[in-house]
């Protein structure tokens, strides 16, 4: 067989093109140079006998331009066994849009969302043309079709086009056209089965077949039609897994609970379920562990999400009446009793392990899981054993194994060790959590539902990861966020910051393993605080709040910068807390004398009390004036500059410097000079540094996963981030009440970019109902965003909630995703009027317990047909 390749590529003088063939994937193949044919095509003819002796060949095409190579076609396949002709002509070209290769070529779309079950036209038995088409998902009831000027192509009758057949990510049709009158013009389009017509034609001029193929010739066309006028859109629900309530749960949702959530999502037409992080956070075994963004392992799943009842049933174990009574008690609570749920779960799992441990050790499937995951599973199990043994996850306080040593850990976990069962118990937990999570994912996929996970920006300070890899973290610093719309004092997440320079040395291996592991369970990922990849808010260890933090990496200010601005850098004046008697009296009144005697010496904060942690420790013991603690901390943070903790010659501006008494007490002239330096520091000098740092890290991380990547890009966002995320095809997060333009009061969902997720609320915010009561600009929102005249209602009634949800459904954004609470609030039968039970997180409160539960069971919700119908209609009306 003689094969002609025509590769469409607009080239320049000096370019060259090469085609590479492989037979069995992974084996080295054969390469052929192509010859320049005309302004559009490069060509090569090859005898099939010269190619690898395989029925199915793979080929790729690479161009070389000025010593730079770029692969423009990857892993294209030809099934030579099905070609009966002596001559084969293949017309191919590059994947024309980055949007397709970076977004729609993901397994989420290829394997799940692109499924079409409608019957299409039968192919001609003896075709001389095969058209293979790649496009983004078309949505349910929408098929790719071909129509043209010839009789066979329906003479442009858009009610009777030829619909293509979809297999994996390719739409194709085999046609016999040689008997048609040439030239033949044609186009591809999207055919709506319900409307029985073409609803979108590809952009550009008509395609043309100039002449019929030669005798005994088959032509194959690879096509990438531009159907961007009809963009795929989907909708989803966002909920912490622990919050999902069923009649079978043990006081918190588990992986099996997802099945009912999938059933409900399918009924409503939603295509995605977004969960908060599901990693193990059990560092203290208290309600503090309910915070899901401080994992003790970025690989281990949380034991709370085990369906223990299912496991017991599988083992033939009947739970005691007393235990069943406790289960019923916990499951009847309005909110999660985190500590009680964990105690019940772990104690029951220990009982089950004691019964099943011998069978578990002989399970071949377990051996396979262990081999794949031993790199993290063994240290995790050892860590948990030691944590239990010493009663703390703070490994610096352990008597032994304070510093991770692989050889010592291997000896500890040896099957010969007397403590082996206590260690293998954690193997047992993780293995069965893995099986249940995989089952949940499989069930979701069977129902065409995607699962979206959440990647925390940090790890727990006392975690397996920091124990194993201390060099990958700055343990003397804490990550957080500067003051923003969530909290005027910022946030301190308390986990250490990353040592990116060290991570880069081995090409971010830890991140690659983390993303690959997460891909076992999820189709899409939300990168928490993606701004942290550009720069992280870094707070000295020992500080409680974030006001004394700074960005990292950063270009610090120096004495020379101050000299150039005409301002003397008085380190004592600018770097030490500004304190005088008038200020003390204004802040503390009658208590000013006590504050002065207790905390001040020679006009300075005493060294024994010069961090917020030391102050906090003081008030834990001396509780009489504990109500003054916040104000004393404000004294500590009343500075203009922060000294760099690694370089004594460098300084950083305190954020919101203008709010300090220290700044306000300066002359107007000095204030102007500080304003100039501060503006450059925060908004001018760092941008290039942050842009380059972010691009490098995100390109690496993005290359490690096939999951659809979404960003949480809220807060103090540098101006270049929006464009970079768009270039990298990472979906941004757009929130109506948090506009990214400083000139906007609200951000209307209609103005969201296509590559984005729109949502009215996140887990860090109040729900729609609560927000309506607290928002000072709600009257403006009612008149401007909802376009209603008159006074805004006192409460966010179901009709208003539905209207806001509808706005987000109508958005051009690829995804509209809603908190479960907001979706429940659109109907009177499902709305929860007890707003005190609706909040998931309060960022301003570091002691907040994450205990939200749905007020309805999934069984009840699945029976609410009117509510389901409302959501389904909104999804359908808006093409989601």
ZAMARGU-4260 file (C-alpha; in steps of 0.2 Angstrom, whole numbers, plus 5000, padded with zeros to 4 digits):
<rodrens>
0) 5000/5000/5000 | 5006/5017/4995 | 5002/5031/5008 | 5002/5049/5005 | 5003/5061/5020
5) 4998/5079/5017 | 5002/5089/5033 | 4993/5106/5033 | 5005/5119/5040 | 5009/5137/5036
10) 5028/5137/5036 | 5042/5150/5033 | 5058/5149/5024 | 5070/5137/5033 | 5057/5127/5042
15) 5057/5108/5041 | 5044/5095/5045 | 5047/5077/5051 | 5034/5062/5053 | 5038/5049/5066
20) 5030/5032/5067 | 5029/5019/5081 | 5020/5003/5081 | 5019/4996/5099 | 5018/5012/5110
25) 5034/5016/5119 | 5045/5007/5106 | 5057/5017/5095 | 5050/5019/5077 | 5054/5026/5060
30) 5056/5044/5054 | 5053/5052/5037 | 5056/5070/5032 | 5042/5079/5023 | 5044/5090/5007
35) 5037/5107/5005 | 5022/5106/4993 | 5014/5123/4993 | 5009/5137/5005 | 4997/5126/5014
40) 5004/5108/5014 | 5020/5097/5017 | 5020/5080/5009 | 5028/5063/5009 | 5024/5046/5001
45) 5028/5030/5010 | 5026/5012/5006 | 5017/5003/5020 | 5030/4989/5020 | 5043/5002/5026
50) 5033/5005/5042 | 5032/4995/5058 | 5023/4978/5055 | 5008/4983/5065 | 4990/4984/5061
55) 4988/5000/5071 | 5001/5013/5068 | 5004/5029/5078 | 5012/5044/5071 | 5017/5061/5076
60) 5023/5076/5067 | 5036/5088/5073 | 5041/5105/5065 | 5058/5113/5066 | 5059/5132/5066
65) 5076/5141/5069 | 5083/5127/5079 | 5067/5126/5089 | 5056/5110/5088 | 5038/5109/5091
70) 5026/5093/5090 | 5011/5099/5081 | 5002/5082/5079 | 5003/5069/5093 | 4999/5050/5094
75) 4988/5050/5078 | 4982/5032/5074 | 4980/5022/5058 | 4972/5005/5057 | 4979/4998/5041
80) 4970/4982/5043 | 4954/4991/5039 | 4961/4999/5023 | 4956/4988/5008 | 4962/5000/4995
85) 4980/5000/4987 | 4982/5019/4989 | 4979/5029/5005 | 4979/5048/5006 | 4979/5056/5024
90) 4976/5075/5026 | 4980/5081/5043 | 4985/5096/5052 | 4990/5102/5070 | 4978/5102/5084
95) 4972/5119/5080 | 4967/5126/5097 | 4976/5125/5114 | 4959/5125/5122 | 4955/5108/5115
100) 4972/5100/5119 | 4973/5109/5137 | 4955/5107/5142 | 4944/5096/5131 | 4957/5082/5128
105) 4956/5079/5147 | 4949/5062/5152 | 4935/5071/5161 | 4928/5076/5144 | 4934/5062/5133
110) 4929/5048/5144 | 4914/5055/5154 | 4906/5071/5147 | 4907/5067/5128 | 4897/5051/5129
115) 4883/5052/5116 | 4870/5037/5116 | 4860/5043/5101 | 4860/5033/5085 | 4868/5041/5070
120) 4869/5037/5052 | 4876/5021/5046 | 4892/5022/5037 | 4894/5018/5019 | 4901/5000/5017
125) 4914/5005/5003 | 4919/5022/5008 | 4932/5032/4998 | 4932/5046/5011 | 4934/5045/5030
130) 4931/5061/5040 | 4938/5061/5058 | 4933/5076/5068 | 4939/5083/5085 | 4929/5096/5094
135) 4925/5101/5112 | 4910/5091/5120 | 4893/5096/5112 | 4882/5092/5126 | 4867/5080/5128
140) 4857/5078/5112 | 4869/5088/5101 | 4879/5078/5087 | 4892/5083/5075 | 4886/5083/5058
145) 4892/5086/5040 | 4882/5095/5026 | 4887/5101/5009 | 4883/5105/4991 | 4882/5087/4984
150) 4866/5076/4984 | 4875/5064/4996 | 4878/5078/5008 | 4860/5083/5008 | 4862/5098/4997
155) 4863/5110/5012 | 4847/5105/5019 | 4850/5108/5037 | 4835/5098/5043 | 4843/5082/5036
160) 4862/5083/5039 | 4873/5067/5040 | 4877/5065/5059 | 4894/5057/5063 | 4898/5043/5076
165) 4907/5047/5092 | 4920/5035/5098 | 4931/5041/5113 | 4937/5058/5108 | 4934/5056/5089
170) 4918/5059/5079 | 4919/5050/5062 | 4910/5046/5046 | 4914/5035/5031 | 4906/5040/5015
175) 4907/5035/4997 | 4908/5052/4987 | 4917/5048/4971 | 4901/5048/4961 | 4896/5065/4967
180) 4899/5080/4956 | 4915/5089/4960 | 4920/5101/4967 | 4910/5098/4983 | 4908/5111/4996
185) 4904/5106/5014 | 4904/5111/5032 | 4903/5103/5049 | 4890/5109/5062 | 4881/5104/5078
190) 4864/5096/5075 | 4851/5097/5089 | 4841/5081/5090 | 4827/5089/5099 | 4825/5105/5088
195) 4829/5094/5072 | 4841/5107/5064 | 4859/5113/5064 | 4861/5125/5078 | 4879/5130/5074
200) 4890/5130/5059 | 4909/5130/5059 | 4917/5147/5057 | 4926/5151/5041 | 4924/5148/5022
205) 4916/5132/5016 | 4928/5117/5015 | 4931/5111/4997 | 4934/5094/4989 | 4942/5099/4972
210) 4942/5082/4964 | 4937/5064/4967 | 4950/5052/4973 | 4959/5041/4961 | 4955/5023/4957
215) 4957/5012/4972 | 4961/5026/4984 | 4955/5030/5001 | 4956/5048/5008 | 4956/5051/5027
220) 4954/5069/5033 | 4958/5074/5051 | 4948/5090/5055 | 4947/5103/5069 | 4931/5114/5065
225) 4929/5130/5074 | 4913/5128/5083 | 4917/5140/5097 | 4901/5149/5095 | 4893/5135/5103
230) 4903/5132/5119 | 4900/5118/5131 | 4894/5122/5148 | 4891/5112/5164 | 4884/5115/5181
235) 4889/5107/5198 | 4886/5107/5217 | 4899/5110/5230 | 4899/5102/5247 | 4911/5095/5261
240) 4909/5076/5260 | 4907/5076/5279 | 4891/5087/5277 | 4882/5074/5266 | 4868/5067/5277
245) 4859/5050/5274 | 4850/5039/5286 | 4864/5027/5285 | 4879/5039/5290 | 4887/5039/5307
250) 4885/5058/5310 | 4896/5063/5295 | 4896/5059/5277 | 4907/5045/5270 | 4912/5039/5252
255) 4897/5028/5250 | 4886/5044/5254 | 4892/5050/5237 | 4881/5037/5228 | 4865/5046/5233
260) 4873/5063/5229 | 4877/5056/5212 | 4859/5050/5210 | 4852/5067/5215 | 4865/5076/5203
265) 4859/5065/5189 | 4841/5069/5192 | 4844/5088/5192 | 4855/5088/5177 | 4871/5093/5186
270) 4887/5086/5179 | 4900/5089/5193 | 4901/5086/5212 | 4915/5097/5220 | 4921/5091/5237
275) 4932/5100/5250 | 4949/5091/5254 | 4947/5073/5259 | 4965/5070/5266 | 4968/5064/5284
280) 4970/5079/5296 | 4969/5069/5313 | 4984/5078/5321 | 4976/5081/5338 | 4961/5070/5338
285) 4951/5085/5343 | 4938/5096/5334 | 4953/5106/5328 | 4956/5092/5316 | 4939/5097/5307
290) 4949/5110/5298 | 4952/5101/5281 | 4966/5111/5274 | 4980/5106/5286 | 4983/5087/5281
295) 4995/5076/5291 | 4998/5068/5274 | 4994/5074/5257 | 4992/5056/5251 | 4982/5048/5265
300) 4963/5048/5265 | 4953/5053/5281 | 4947/5039/5291 | 4931/5048/5295 | 4925/5045/5277
305) 4925/5026/5279 | 4908/5018/5278 | 4912/5007/5293 | 4895/4999/5292 | 4898/4993/5274
310) 4915/4986/5280 | 4907/4977/5295 | 4893/4969/5284 | 4906/4963/5271 | 4916/4954/5285
315) 4900/4947/5292 | 4901/4957/5308 | 4886/4962/5318 | 4888/4978/5328 | 4882/4979/5346
320) 4865/4987/5351 | 4875/5000/5361 | 4885/5004/5346 | 4870/5006/5335 | 4862/5017/5348
325) 4877/5028/5348 | 4877/5029/5329 | 4859/5034/5329 | 4862/5047/5342 | 4877/5055/5331
330) 4867/5054/5315 | 4852/5063/5323 | 4863/5079/5327 | 4861/5095/5317 | 4879/5097/5316
335) 4894/5085/5316 | 4902/5080/5333 | 4919/5078/5325 | 4927/5070/5341 | 4913/5058/5344
340) 4912/5053/5326 | 4931/5049/5325 | 4931/5040/5342 | 4917/5029/5336 | 4925/5026/5319
345) 4942/5022/5325 | 4937/5010/5339 | 4925/5001/5327 | 4939/4999/5314 | 4951/4992/5327
350) 4938/4979/5331 | 4936/4975/5313 | 4955/4974/5310 | 4957/4962/5325 | 4944/4950/5317
355) 4950/4952/5299 | 4969/4955/5300 | 4975/4938/5295 | 4964/4938/5279 | 4969/4956/5275
360) 4988/4951/5276 | 4984/4937/5263 | 4974/4948/5251 | 4983/4949/5234 | 4974/4965/5229
365) 4981/4973/5245 | 4999/4968/5240 | 4997/4976/5223 | 4990/4992/5232 | 5005/4992/5244
370) 5018/4990/5230 | 5011/5006/5221 | 5009/5016/5237 | 5023/5011/5249 | 5033/5027/5246
375) 5020/5036/5257 | 5010/5023/5265 | 5024/5015/5275 | 5030/5032/5283 | 5012/5037/5286
380) 5008/5021/5295 | 5024/5023/5305 | 5020/5042/5309 | 5002/5037/5315 | 5009/5023/5326
385) 5022/5035/5334 | 5009/5049/5336 | 4998/5037/5345 | 5012/5031/5356 | 5018/5048/5361
390) 5001/5056/5361 | 5006/5070/5349 | 5010/5073/5331 | 5023/5085/5336 | 5038/5074/5331
395) 5051/5085/5339 | 5043/5079/5356 | 5045/5060/5352 | 5058/5051/5362 | 5064/5042/5346
400) 5062/5045/5327 | 5062/5063/5329 | 5071/5065/5313 | 5065/5054/5299 | 5077/5040/5294
405) 5071/5028/5281 | 5081/5013/5288 | 5075/5016/5305 | 5057/5017/5299 | 5059/5001/5289
410) 5065/4992/5305 | 5050/4999/5314 | 5037/4993/5302 | 5045/4976/5300 | 5033/4962/5301
415) 5044/4954/5314 | 5042/4970/5325 | 5030/4967/5340 | 5021/4983/5336 | 5017/4977/5318
420) 4998/4975/5320 | 4997/4993/5327 | 5006/4999/5311 | 4997/4988/5299 | 4980/4994/5306
425) 4984/5010/5297 | 4988/5000/5281 | 4971/4992/5283 | 4962/5009/5285 | 4970/5017/5270
430) 4967/5001/5259 | 4949/5001/5262 | 4947/5019/5261 | 4955/5018/5244 | 4943/5004/5238
435) 4927/5014/5244 | 4933/5030/5236 | 4937/5021/5220 | 4920/5013/5220 | 4912/5031/5223
440) 4921/5037/5208 | 4916/5023/5197 | 4898/5025/5202 | 4899/5043/5197 | 4907/5039/5180
445) 4893/5027/5177 | 4881/5041/5179 | 4891/5053/5169 | 4896/5064/5184 | 4913/5071/5187
450) 4921/5072/5204 | 4931/5088/5208 | 4944/5088/5222 | 4952/5101/5232 | 4971/5103/5233
455) 4976/5112/5249 | 4990/5125/5247 | 4999/5119/5262 | 5002/5104/5274 | 5001/5102/5292
460) 5016/5108/5302 | 5016/5092/5311 | 5014/5080/5296 | 5022/5065/5288 | 5027/5077/5274
465) 5037/5089/5285 | 5044/5074/5295 | 5050/5066/5279 | 5056/5081/5269 | 5060/5095/5281
470) 5071/5103/5268 | 5056/5106/5256 | 5048/5117/5269 | 5052/5134/5278 | 5048/5128/5296
475) 5052/5145/5303 | 5038/5153/5294 | 5019/5151/5293 | 5008/5153/5277 | 4993/5163/5277
480) 4984/5178/5268 | 4985/5196/5270 | 4970/5207/5276 | 4956/5205/5263 | 4937/5205/5261
485) 4936/5190/5272 | 4945/5197/5287 | 4953/5214/5291 | 4968/5206/5300 | 4972/5192/5287
490) 4973/5174/5290 | 4986/5163/5298 | 4985/5145/5292 | 4999/5140/5303 | 5007/5127/5291
495) 5025/5130/5285 | 5029/5138/5268 | 5037/5129/5254 | 5055/5129/5250 | 5052/5130/5231
500) 5071/5131/5227 | 5074/5114/5235 | 5058/5107/5227 | 5065/5113/5210 | 5081/5103/5212
505) 5072/5086/5208 | 5059/5093/5196 | 5045/5095/5209 | 5044/5076/5212 | 5034/5078/5228
510) 5021/5088/5218 | 5021/5075/5204 | 5017/5061/5216 | 5004/5072/5225 | 4995/5076/5209
515) 4996/5058/5202 | 4989/5051/5218 | 4975/5063/5218 | 4971/5059/5200 | 4966/5041/5206
520) 4950/5049/5214 | 4946/5065/5205 | 4943/5071/5187 | 4945/5089/5191 | 4955/5099/5204
525) 4953/5116/5212 | 4970/5122/5217 | 4967/5131/5234 | 4975/5149/5234 | 4984/5147/5218
530) 4991/5164/5221 | 5003/5155/5233 | 5012/5148/5217 | 5016/5166/5213 | 5019/5172/5230
535) 5014/5166/5248 | 5010/5177/5263 | 5024/5172/5275 | 5022/5175/5293 | 5036/5172/5306
540) 5033/5157/5317 | 5027/5163/5334 | 5015/5176/5327 | 4997/5172/5329 | 4989/5184/5317
545) 4995/5188/5299 | 4998/5207/5300 | 5017/5205/5302 | 5019/5194/5287 | 5026/5198/5270
550) 5026/5190/5253 | 5038/5177/5248 | 5047/5178/5236 | 5050/5196/5237 | 5062/5210/5232
555) 5066/5218/5249 | 5069/5237/5251 | 5086/5242/5257 | 5094/5258/5265 | 5099/5263/5248
560) 5081/5263/5242 | 5077/5275/5257 | 5092/5286/5252 | 5087/5288/5234 | 5069/5293/5241
565) 5077/5306/5252 | 5072/5298/5268 | 5083/5292/5282 | 5080/5274/5287 | 5078/5275/5306
570) 5078/5257/5310 | 5073/5260/5329 | 5059/5271/5324 | 5052/5261/5309 | 5055/5243/5314
575) 5050/5244/5333 | 5032/5246/5339 | 5027/5264/5341 | 5023/5267/5359 | 5020/5283/5369
580) 5009/5286/5385 | 4995/5296/5375 | 4993/5281/5363 | 4992/5269/5378 | 4979/5279/5387
585) 4969/5281/5371 | 4969/5262/5368 | 4968/5256/5386 | 4960/5270/5397 | 4961/5265/5415
590) 4971/5249/5411 | 4985/5259/5402 | 4996/5259/5418 | 4994/5240/5420 | 4998/5237/5401
595) 5014/5248/5403 | 5020/5240/5419 | 5016/5222/5412 | 5022/5223/5393 | 5033/5239/5392
600) 5051/5243/5397 | 5061/5258/5392 | 5048/5262/5379 | 5049/5245/5371 | 5039/5229/5372
605) 5048/5217/5384 | 5058/5203/5375 | 5049/5190/5385 | 5032/5196/5377 | 5038/5202/5360
610) 5028/5190/5349 | 5009/5187/5348 | 5012/5168/5353 | 5021/5174/5369 | 5007/5186/5373
615) 4994/5172/5370 | 5004/5161/5382 | 5004/5175/5395 | 4985/5177/5394 | 4982/5159/5395
620) 4989/5159/5413 | 4984/5177/5417 | 4966/5177/5412 | 4960/5192/5423 | 4963/5205/5409
625) 4962/5193/5394 | 4949/5205/5386 | 4964/5216/5382 | 4974/5203/5372 | 4969/5209/5355
630) 4973/5227/5359 | 4990/5222/5366 | 4994/5212/5350 | 4989/5228/5340 | 5003/5237/5350
635) 5015/5224/5344 | 5010/5226/5326 | 5011/5245/5326 | 5027/5246/5315 | 5031/5253/5297
640) 5045/5241/5292 | 5048/5222/5296 | 5067/5217/5296 | 5071/5202/5285 | 5073/5186/5295
645) 5087/5180/5284 | 5096/5196/5278 | 5099/5210/5291 | 5102/5223/5277 | 5084/5220/5270
650) 5067/5226/5275 | 5049/5224/5271 | 5034/5236/5272 | 5021/5231/5284 | 5004/5229/5275
655) 4992/5242/5278 | 5005/5253/5285 | 4994/5268/5284 | 4983/5262/5297 | 4997/5262/5311
660) 4999/5276/5324 | 5017/5275/5319 | 5014/5281/5301 | 5001/5294/5306 | 5013/5302/5319
665) 5025/5306/5305 | 5026/5322/5295 | 5017/5324/5279 | 5033/5325/5269 | 5040/5308/5277
670) 5023/5300/5274 | 5023/5305/5255 | 5041/5297/5254 | 5035/5281/5263 | 5020/5280/5252
675) 5031/5281/5236 | 5042/5267/5242 | 5028/5256/5249 | 5018/5258/5232 | 5033/5252/5223
680) 5036/5238/5235 | 5019/5231/5234 | 5013/5235/5216 | 5028/5238/5205 | 5044/5230/5210
685) 5038/5212/5213 | 5027/5209/5198 | 5040/5202/5186 | 5048/5191/5200 | 5031/5184/5204
690) 5026/5181/5186 | 5041/5171/5182 | 5040/5161/5198 | 5022/5157/5196 | 5023/5152/5178
695) 5038/5140/5181 | 5029/5131/5196 | 5012/5130/5188 | 5018/5124/5171 | 5027/5110/5181
700) 5012/5106/5192 | 5000/5106/5177 | 5010/5094/5167 | 5009/5081/5181 | 4990/5078/5180
705) 4976/5074/5167 | 4964/5082/5179 | 4955/5098/5173 | 4964/5112/5183 | 4954/5126/5191
710) 4960/5140/5202 | 4955/5148/5217 | 4962/5165/5213 | 4954/5177/5226 | 4962/5190/5237
715) 4976/5203/5232 | 4978/5197/5214 | 4992/5204/5204 | 4986/5211/5187 | 4996/5198/5177
720) 4988/5183/5185 | 4971/5184/5175 | 4980/5183/5158 | 4992/5170/5163 | 4979/5158/5169
725) 4970/5161/5153 | 4985/5157/5143 | 4988/5141/5153 | 4970/5136/5151 | 4968/5136/5170
730) 4950/5140/5175 | 4948/5155/5186 | 4935/5158/5200 | 4923/5172/5198 | 4912/5177/5212
735) 4898/5190/5211 | 4901/5198/5228 | 4920/5198/5226 | 4924/5208/5210 | 4941/5208/5203
740) 4940/5225/5196 | 4942/5238/5210 | 4930/5250/5202 | 4916/5237/5203 | 4904/5234/5218
745) 4899/5217/5211 | 4904/5206/5197 | 4890/5201/5186 | 4891/5183/5180 | 4887/5188/5162
750) 4904/5196/5162 | 4914/5181/5167 | 4926/5173/5155 | 4922/5157/5147 | 4937/5148/5155
755) 4930/5151/5173 | 4920/5144/5187 | 4906/5156/5193 | 4898/5154/5210 | 4887/5165/5221
760) 4896/5158/5237 | 4911/5147/5243 | 4914/5137/5258 | 4923/5152/5266 | 4908/5164/5264
765) 4891/5166/5271 | 4877/5158/5261 | 4866/5168/5250 | 4853/5170/5264 | 4865/5175/5277
770) 4874/5187/5265 | 4858/5195/5260 | 4856/5200/5278 | 4874/5206/5281 | 4878/5215/5264
775) 4878/5234/5266 | 4875/5236/5247 | 4861/5224/5246 | 4849/5238/5240 | 4861/5242/5226
780) 4863/5224/5222 | 4844/5222/5221 | 4842/5237/5209 | 4858/5235/5199 | 4862/5217/5198
785) 4844/5210/5198 | 4837/5225/5189 | 4822/5226/5201 | 4814/5243/5206 | 4809/5248/5223
790) 4815/5242/5240 | 4825/5226/5243 | 4816/5212/5253 | 4822/5210/5271 | 4826/5191/5268
795) 4833/5182/5253 | 4817/5173/5249 | 4817/5157/5238 | 4812/5167/5223 | 4827/5179/5225
800) 4839/5164/5228 | 4833/5156/5212 | 4835/5172/5202 | 4853/5173/5208 | 4856/5155/5204
805) 4848/5158/5187 | 4860/5172/5184 | 4875/5160/5186 | 4867/5147/5176 | 4865/5160/5162
810) 4883/5165/5163 | 4895/5162/5148 | 4907/5153/5160 | 4911/5135/5157 | 4905/5130/5174
815) 4893/5136/5187 | 4895/5128/5203 | 4884/5131/5219 | 4885/5127/5237 | 4872/5114/5242
820) 4865/5127/5254 | 4862/5139/5240 | 4853/5126/5229 | 4842/5121/5243 | 4837/5139/5246
825) 4828/5141/5229 | 4813/5131/5235 | 4802/5133/5250 | 4801/5114/5253 | 4820/5113/5255
830) 4826/5130/5261 | 4834/5130/5279 | 4828/5145/5289 | 4840/5142/5303 | 4855/5152/5296
835) 4865/5149/5312 | 4867/5131/5305 | 4872/5135/5287 | 4890/5142/5288 | 4904/5130/5283
840) 4919/5141/5288 | 4922/5158/5296 | 4940/5163/5290 | 4941/5177/5303 | 4939/5164/5317
845) 4955/5152/5318 | 4946/5142/5331 | 4930/5139/5320 | 4924/5121/5320 | 4920/5114/5303
850) 4904/5105/5308 | 4891/5109/5295 | 4878/5096/5290 | 4864/5096/5277 | 4848/5099/5286
855) 4839/5086/5275 | 4844/5069/5272 | 4848/5063/5254 | 4834/5052/5255 | 4822/5066/5258
860) 4830/5077/5245 | 4828/5064/5232 | 4810/5064/5236 | 4808/5083/5233 | 4802/5081/5215
865) 4798/5100/5213 | 4815/5106/5219 | 4823/5093/5207 | 4812/5099/5193 | 4817/5117/5196
870) 4836/5114/5195 | 4834/5103/5180 | 4824/5116/5171 | 4837/5129/5174 | 4851/5118/5168
875) 4842/5113/5152 | 4836/5131/5148 | 4854/5137/5149 | 4862/5123/5140 | 4871/5116/5154
</rodrens>
